[in-house]
């Protein structure tokens, strides 16, 4: 399990535990979001196969504090925290940092892709404790039910330029913002002396094979997390 996966796993368990504890003995079961998560009405169709975590980033620990509250879904049986769906709603983006995160998320969907090597950490609505760097656009992908989407390959890491190669799908459906992720591979090759991060990414992370694998992962993600009609 990578550091990124460990962090996501811990966050998933703690987030759900915190919400249930706060709600008391009458807390609703996962799949029936308690307030304020009941604002989020967009959900995957096959929730019986998924585990839900209600993530409220206002607990004061500093991790993910800039992100809006959200509902995250993972494959229940596999406990696969690298393959995830995070959903929030623009109506939950109220604090200044939340508003900026949501604005940049929406802009990422509509704008032209950034340059290879651009730090896009502050566009994420889910995941914390690591940086994300843009590598290349991926697609085209179809995700029935959304208004608009974009997909890209990124590297997630606490020690750039090495890290996990991760497919991100950002989508919008009305006021709902959706982030899908899946691990594509790892980049553990050591950089050459005096090699820039951008040169490293170009050499090690964006081959035709890797991008094709990322596209295949995208097709799997949009099927696994297909939306309710």
PyMOL commands that set and color helices and strands:
alter all, ss='L'
color gray80, all
select helices_A, chain A and resi 3-23+37-39+47-49+90-92+96-110+121-123+197-204+208-224
alter helices_A, ss='H'
color red, helices_A
select strands_A, chain A and resi 50-55+70-75+80-89+131-137+148-157+163-173+176-187
alter strands_A, ss='S'
color yellow, strands_A
deselect
rebuild
show_as cartoon
